[in-house]
Amino acid sequence: MTSATFSDPSPLLRQLAVWMAGHFNNFAQAIAEPVWFANIHVYQCPLPLSVVGGLGFYVEQTYDIYPDQPYRQRVLALGETAEGIQIQNYGLIHPQRWVGAGQDRSRLHGLTADELDLLTGCVTQVMWTGEIFQGCSIPGKTCRVFRKEQETYLHSEFTIAESYFHSLDQGRDPVTDKVIWGSLSGPFQFVKKEDFSPWIPLS
């Protein structure tokens, strides 16, 4: 993969950041299809430029019934390469320190690059269609995740527009491509409930 650069983001990268920034929830989907979809909150919080060297987000996902027990915490770095927009995923070395920061964004001023753990190969390629952004894991089964007592690779897809965010994450068998974990019923359909874009540091 070509190394991403994070200085002087293009208008398109800024637009993606604006649409990503916010609190999202799939309440309507969870009510309509409770067997297949839990009620989930996603917080995508803009970070100071110093954390990833450019536009970045702290992401926290929680079940509605367990708001203080996030099941996913990530840092995303938005960058541009010769292939277009890419998003690099990072883990947190001490994730417990940041539990609840999605709902208390002021705490994120204490997050530094030293807290991040690069997730090698966990990169999403993003395409602009003229109306929406579409993302998909880069080819090669490079984002490996050990879950349910076996190694899987993460296949991730998303669509994002001004008011919604649809996301599909699946762990697949590296040999057979069988889905081991994740949704079998299509993407989660999140609607933006709060806009965090005023906190994006664009300069």
TORKE-632686 format. One line per 8 residues: number of its first residue (from 0); for each residue x, y, z of N, C-alpha, C. Coordinates in steps of 0.001 Angstrom, whole numbers. Atoms other than C-alpha are relative to their C-alpha. Last residue first. Layout:
<pts>
NUM> X Y Z X Y Z X Y Z | ...;
</pts>
This chain:
<pts>
202> -1184 -844 173 -6334 23898 10399 843 -24 1272 | -399 -52 1410 -9246 21565 9781 1172 938 -241 | -1071 -999 106 -9714 20573 13409 564 40 -1423 | -1077 460 888 -13096 18788 13312 1056 1098 -119 | -1224 256 -761 -15094 19871 16388 1133 -547 -871 | -611 -1254 -451 -17905 21529 14388 1314 -194 752 | -911 -622 966 -18362 18134 12645 556 1357 454 | -1234 -387 -670 -19768 16416 15733 938 779 -921;
194> -1042 -395 932 -23367 16227 14465 1218 484 777 | -711 -1209 -421 -25766 14310 16676 1127 256 -990 | 795 -620 -1049 -28407 11735 15739 616 1296 511 | -732 -974 -814 -26967 10502 12441 -951 706 966 | 450 -1351 317 -28872 7420 11261 745 974 910 | -105 -1025 -1028 -27290 3968 11285 -437 1358 -542 | 446 -1253 597 -28408 1133 9039 -80 1075 1091 | 678 -794 -1015 -26454 -1988 9990 -302 1370 -600;
186> -654 -1031 -800 -25554 -3830 6834 -875 562 1104 | -224 -1290 634 -26996 -7100 5554 573 1022 944 | 1277 -570 471 -28593 -10059 7260 164 1384 -613 | 386 824 1153 -25598 -12318 7909 -1246 569 -672 | 1369 25 513 -24002 -9784 10242 -150 -916 -1209 | 501 -1200 666 -20732 -10584 11933 -1368 -216 -605 | 668 -927 -919 -18873 -13755 12803 -416 1245 -784 | -122 590 -1339 -17608 -16839 10998 -694 860 1040;
178> 184 -997 -1054 -18648 -15913 7439 -21 -707 1361 | 1243 129 -745 -17216 -18549 5082 -64 1058 1091 | 749 -1269 54 -14357 -17238 2921 -1368 -96 685 | 1287 255 649 -13137 -20873 2571 -822 1257 -248 | -94 1018 1047 -9417 -20396 3289 -1308 -121 -779 | -972 -350 1029 -9186 -17142 5268 87 -993 -1162 | -1057 1004 -11 -12458 -17863 7119 994 298 -1130 | 114 1119 924 -14454 -14646 7290 1190 -943 117;
170> -1219 777 -117 -15081 -12070 9998 -155 -1263 -821 | 70 1456 -104 -17810 -9730 8841 1403 -569 182 | -1277 594 -399 -18404 -6007 9215 -200 -1497 167 | -1 1464 -67 -21231 -4236 7362 1410 -460 339 | -1263 682 -250 -21945 -521 7836 -195 -1513 100 | 315 1420 62 -24567 1965 6691 1304 -788 45 | -1217 794 72 -24057 5584 7797 -417 -1466 34 | 29 1411 -385 -26746 8220 7502 1341 -679 -261;
162> 861 281 -1151 -27451 11952 7365 -13 -1462 430 | 79 -1087 -965 -24821 13484 5067 -745 -395 1270 | 534 -1217 605 -23951 10258 3304 -148 1039 1107 | 284 -1138 -864 -21941 7196 4234 -448 1197 -825 | 511 -1088 820 -21776 3708 2774 -321 1142 944 | 874 -1031 -541 -19703 1023 4434 -443 948 -1099 | 566 -870 1029 -18006 -2294 3793 -798 1095 695 | 784 -1143 -438 -15706 -4386 5964 -472 806 -1198;
154> 544 -603 1216 -14274 -7851 5471 -963 1085 439 | 1100 -952 -49 -12119 -8730 8453 -353 461 -1409 | -383 -1296 551 -9997 -11854 8200 -1239 886 -43 | 869 -438 1089 -10469 -14790 10513 615 1245 -623 | -424 -1201 713 -8218 -16761 12843 -975 285 -1134 | -677 216 1272 -9982 -19221 15081 376 1343 -628 | -1030 1024 -55 -11253 -19660 18627 604 -314 -1368 | 678 1303 -12 -14446 -17636 18103 1002 -1135 -208;
146> 1270 -17 -722 -12284 -14612 17252 -677 -1353 -162 | 197 1298 -641 -8740 -13942 16078 -1258 66 851 | 649 -122 -1303 -8806 -11000 13656 -201 -1405 558 | 270 1258 -680 -6586 -10616 10580 -524 241 1416 | 371 -400 -1366 -6790 -7537 8364 -442 -1244 762 | -1151 -430 -793 -4827 -8576 5237 -329 364 1440 | 294 645 -1288 -7436 -10649 3388 1057 366 1047 | -1133 757 -510 -5760 -9525 141 -201 -662 1348;
138> -109 1426 338 -7988 -6787 -1189 1194 -659 694 | -905 216 1115 -8447 -3464 664 109 -1503 -277 | -1331 465 -391 -11509 -3414 2891 879 -183 -1234 | -131 1457 -23 -14420 -1500 1358 1428 -352 419 | -1268 556 -449 -15720 2050 1524 -8 -1506 3 | 80 1441 -209 -18434 3934 -331 1383 -515 359 | -1277 694 -114 -18880 7704 -104 -265 -1489 231 | -301 618 -1285 -22088 9273 -1368 1427 -538 -28;
130> 1084 -275 -946 -23390 11527 -4165 302 -500 1408 | 645 -1217 466 -20680 11789 -6832 -1144 408 901 | 832 330 1154 -19661 8187 -6295 -559 1232 -695 | 1070 -985 100 -16724 8973 -3987 -787 -278 -1270 | 294 -541 1322 -14595 5900 -3269 -1158 986 98 | 1243 -768 72 -12941 4832 -20 -151 636 -1372 | -72 -872 1170 -10343 2089 476 -1356 674 -181 | 1201 -94 823 -10360 674 3997 245 984 -1139;
122> 132 -1237 771 -7165 -421 5728 -1254 -89 -855 | 1407 -366 -235 -6608 -3047 8398 -263 1386 -595 | 886 555 1022 -3400 -4475 6926 -1456 374 151 | -606 206 1309 -1408 -3866 10094 -990 -642 -966 | 584 1278 412 -3507 -2686 13014 413 -234 -1450 | 289 141 1424 -1225 60 14373 -535 -1398 -304 | -589 1258 446 -1484 272 18178 -405 -205 -1462 | 558 709 1146 -2156 3793 19435 801 -1248 -355;
114> 1058 910 -450 -1596 5220 22923 -472 -933 -1106 | -612 1097 -751 1759 6785 21993 -1015 -1030 471 | -416 1037 938 -51 8878 19359 615 -1205 713 | -1205 -285 774 -1718 10855 22125 340 -1178 -904 | -447 1127 807 -5176 10991 23734 1199 402 -850 | -1124 674 -639 -5539 13640 26438 543 -1178 -782 | -1149 -903 88 -7680 15952 24313 1226 -611 655 | -862 393 1113 -9955 12933 23981 1161 956 -228;
106> -1068 880 -464 -11414 13524 27435 1005 -315 -1097 | -1056 -826 -585 -13398 16503 26146 1178 -843 476 | -1067 -253 969 -15358 14117 23902 1149 814 595 | -656 -1115 -685 -17471 12804 26770 1255 350 -800 | 1051 -862 -535 -19993 10509 25065 561 1194 778 | 904 -322 1094 -17447 8806 22833 -1101 951 440 | -465 -1230 637 -14976 9077 25693 -847 371 -1209 | 891 -1119 -245 -17033 6530 27625 415 1295 -659;
98> 1411 392 -36 -14262 3946 27821 -856 1211 365 | 786 -868 875 -10978 5696 27038 -1463 -395 -71 | -166 -1416 -359 -8739 4398 29794 -992 893 -730 | 848 -291 -1149 -10143 884 29296 91 1465 413 | 1358 -419 374 -8653 812 25786 -868 395 1183 | 730 77 -1277 -5047 802 27047 -1447 438 -246 | -819 824 -877 -2952 30 23932 -684 -199 1363 | -460 -783 -1143 -5722 1331 21693 769 -916 949;
90> 550 370 -1290 -6270 -187 18256 542 934 1068 | -895 197 -1144 -5556 1586 15008 -806 -543 1170 | 533 311 -1327 -7332 1454 11660 1121 -196 1016 | -807 948 -762 -6095 3182 8496 -583 -169 1391 | 158 -127 -1449 -8660 4867 6237 797 -1116 664 | -112 1223 -776 -7839 5400 2561 -145 313 1484 | 157 -90 -1456 -8821 8072 61 131 -1383 634 | 1161 -726 -499 -7462 7761 -3470 -21 44 1518;
82> 1218 775 287 -5176 5212 -5136 -1265 708 470 | 173 2 1447 -2228 7650 -5315 -1270 -740 -404 | -1112 641 689 -2729 8100 -1593 -223 141 -1501 | 131 51 1457 -4957 10220 642 1274 -564 -611 | -1118 -449 819 -5428 9881 4374 -291 -144 -1473 | 413 -240 1378 -8000 9474 7130 1181 547 -792 | -780 -1071 619 -6700 7944 10356 -413 106 -1463 | -83 16 1450 -9191 5910 12394 803 1201 -479;
74> -380 -1309 521 -8886 5164 16101 184 -156 -1498 | -1005 -116 1049 -10805 2184 17398 380 1459 -191 | -664 -1300 -115 -12929 1019 20294 1127 32 -1024 | -1038 -328 975 -15421 -1821 19885 504 1408 255 | -516 1246 545 -17642 -3663 22367 1022 257 -1107 | -185 42 1445 -18211 -573 24480 570 -1340 -463 | -825 1166 310 -19411 -1286 28028 194 -109 -1518 | -1320 -193 -607 -20796 1925 29562 946 -1162 -276;
66> -662 -1210 497 -23859 2144 27295 1408 217 529 | -1262 -13 -737 -24867 -1487 27910 823 1227 -419 | 257 459 -1367 -28574 -1627 26939 1265 -36 852 | 840 -961 -711 -28033 524 23843 -199 -396 1461 | 1393 411 27 -25172 -1692 22708 -800 980 848 | 601 602 -1188 -21970 275 22342 -1401 -507 -319 | 1297 613 296 -19593 1346 19581 -508 -723 1242 | 466 846 -1096 -16717 3789 20125 -1386 -517 -349;
58> 1283 664 263 -14712 5442 17366 -326 -933 1156 | 184 1045 -987 -11949 8001 17997 -1392 -570 -216 | 1203 177 -815 -11448 9866 14768 228 -1065 1060 | 181 1283 -653 -8563 11254 12723 -1234 -10 882 | 1388 251 -378 -7670 14011 10292 -159 -1401 576 | 989 -528 942 -3951 14686 10346 -1391 -306 497 | -699 -809 979 -779 13478 12056 -910 579 -1053 | -361 840 1148 -2580 10644 13809 748 792 -1074;
50> 131 1418 -370 -2893 12122 17314 426 -909 -1146 | -1254 605 -451 -1457 15580 16519 -98 -1504 233 | -828 385 1142 -4458 16670 14450 1262 -745 415 | -1015 -999 328 -6672 16669 17552 914 -503 -1116 | -1155 -61 -887 -9382 14015 17272 894 1194 -346 | -1216 -591 547 -12876 14081 15764 1096 110 1056 | -379 -1275 -609 -15363 11740 17459 1293 531 -610 | -1186 -267 805 -17217 8945 15709 449 1429 304;
42> -519 -1352 -219 -19709 7607 18275 1290 148 -808 | -1354 -197 519 -21720 4568 17175 376 1464 191 | -437 -1386 136 -24801 3485 19138 1438 24 -493 | -1414 -333 -190 -26384 68 18678 227 1499 -191 | 10 -1463 -25 -29902 -1383 19001 1393 474 416 | 76 -633 -1317 -29434 -5035 18093 -9 1516 -165 | -795 -1192 -274 -30193 -6299 14595 -252 523 1410 | -1246 -80 755 -31303 -9704 13335 899 1156 413;
34> -678 1298 2 -34109 -10813 15657 1399 114 -591 | -714 249 -1262 -35108 -7216 16408 734 -1333 56 | -573 1336 163 -35931 -6406 12763 787 -402 1246 | 632 694 1129 -38254 -3362 12716 474 -1446 -122 | 1413 202 -305 -37303 -2111 16190 -677 -818 -1097 | 79 959 -1101 -33584 -2629 15562 -1442 -286 397 | -299 1334 516 -33826 -916 12173 -148 -1056 1087 | 1119 395 866 -35552 2141 13649 211 -1403 -553;
26> 1209 328 -768 -33034 2346 16525 -1130 -505 -898 | 865 758 919 -29948 2224 14264 -1309 -414 669 | 780 1038 -674 -27917 4951 16007 -932 -667 -1014 | 919 718 874 -25203 7411 14984 -710 -1106 784 | 587 1110 -752 -23333 10038 17008 -1085 -609 -879 | 1310 -46 -626 -21251 12303 14823 -314 -1219 851 | -21 -508 -1371 -18314 13020 12565 -1402 30 596 | -311 1045 -978 -18321 10778 9493 -213 467 1433;
18> 1101 959 -41 -20132 13292 7275 239 -1106 1023 | 1209 -674 -498 -17706 16089 8096 -1154 -983 121 | -147 -211 -1446 -14688 13808 7687 -1243 631 602 | 141 1288 -661 -15861 12662 4254 76 161 1513 | 1422 347 47 -16320 16265 3183 -266 -1331 679 | 678 -800 -1023 -12810 17154 4365 -1496 -344 46 | -328 620 -1285 -11430 14281 2303 -653 759 1148 | 733 1266 -90 -13281 15570 -746 277 -698 1326;
10> 1420 -251 -315 -12089 19148 -217 -794 -1288 160 | 768 -481 1139 -8495 17826 -153 -1429 309 432 | 1015 899 570 -6613 17490 3107 -762 656 -1136 | 803 -733 970 -3517 19716 3582 -1067 -884 -661 | -39 -1458 -7 -1274 17239 5375 -914 555 -1086 | 1118 -562 -735 -2235 13621 6051 2 1521 38 | -443 -1279 -533 -129 11653 3608 -1204 712 592 | 949 -1099 34 -785 7976 3036 655 1268 538;
2> 110 -722 -1269 1995 5533 2258 -940 1188 -150 | -707 -1263 14 1236 3476 -844 -202 721 1319 | 841 -1184 0 0 0 0 877 1235 0;
</pts>
